[in-house]
Amino acid sequence: MIKPGEILSKLNRLVFSIILVGYKTCDPSWYHPPRQQAFHSLWFISKGKGEFIINGTSYPVEAGKLFFFEPGMIIERSTDPKEPLEYYFIRFTFAAAFVEKDQWNFSKEDNIDFPLSGMYNLQNPPQAVNLLEQLLDLRKRRGATVAMKQKLLFLELLFTIIQDFRSQKALGNTTNAIDSTVDYLTTHYNEPITLQGLAEQAGMSVSHYSRVFKKFIGYSPMDYLLHVRMDRAKELLVLSDYKLKGIAQSVGYQDEFYFSRIFKKVVGVSPTEFAKRHKTKMASRRTR
């Protein structure tokens, strides 16, 4: 779970240098295959939809999402061709320089964990966008004054992000977090999904996420996933001519026998019996 106070304390020990600032409008076929991240960078999504896969975990991408990437991450990126992504990005470096017990302490970037990593949601994006636009305006200018202003704007941006996290905590962003993972489950049900991964996307501990999810949805997260998969399997059994193995794989199960046992436990009949009953009903309706 995000702890704004702890993040702010760690950021207060750092000094920053901005390497690159920009704004990207993706074409419908935009795709970056998996590659290792070389720099620390911040991306803020302003428009469109897509998917980022970070170290094997898939994240839905849409306007308002904020990403912090760090060296060593393996990242795959793609856009929705119907709603191409647009985003701001900042590449930066940092070092630790702070006073503690009247002594200066210094440390290079390679020896420090940056306190922000992965995906976050911003509740009030306009403030961040205003600062990002100001940083964009400075990108082609040079000089000591510009460099100082750039650093100040970046610090203000980080502070704005932390204040946004604080507001979310105060006002409660629980519903949005749960809705986000429900959307993820309904579109990625055929992929390997773990409770830990869902909790991380929601920014909660596993136990807290499980309690809140059940309170709002009525099922535990993994039970909800199970029912989504079974509902999709029912559709395929009745409306397609796929073999059982193909249907099992299309809803996230590699073992068709395990799928059959789970299906019967949830639905009450085997997949074969379910398909037979419902295809017979459909045929009888057509002949009336």
HELIX and SHEET records of a PDB file:
HELIX    1   1 PRO A    4  LEU A   11  1                                   8    
HELIX    2   2 GLU A  109  ASN A  111  5                                   3    
HELIX    3   3 PRO A  125  LEU A  138  1                                  14    
HELIX    4   4 ALA A  144  LEU A  171  1                                  28    
HELIX    5   5 THR A  174  THR A  187  1                                  14    
HELIX    6   6 LEU A  195  ALA A  202  1                                   8    
HELIX    7   7 VAL A  206  ILE A  217  1                                  12    
HELIX    8   8 PRO A  221  LEU A  239  1                                  19    
HELIX    9   9 LEU A  244  SER A  250  1                                   7    
HELIX   10  10 GLU A  256  VAL A  267  1                                  12    
HELIX   11  11 PRO A  271  ARG A  286  1                                  16    
SHEET    1   A 5 LEU A  14  THR A  25  0                                        
SHEET    2   A 5 GLU A  86  GLU A 100 -1                                        
SHEET    3   A 5 HIS A  40  LYS A  47 -1                                        
SHEET    4   A 5 LYS A  65  PHE A  69 -1                                        
SHEET    5   A 5 GLY A 118  ASN A 121 -1                                        
SHEET    1   B 3 LEU A  14  THR A  25  0                                        
SHEET    2   B 3 GLU A  86  GLU A 100 -1                                        
SHEET    3   B 3 GLN A 103  SER A 107 -1                                        
SHEET    1   C 4 TYR A  31  GLN A  36  0                                        
SHEET    2   C 4 ILE A  74  THR A  79 -1                                        
SHEET    3   C 4 LYS A  49  ILE A  54 -1                                        
SHEET    4   C 4 THR A  57  GLU A  62 -1                                        
END                                                                             
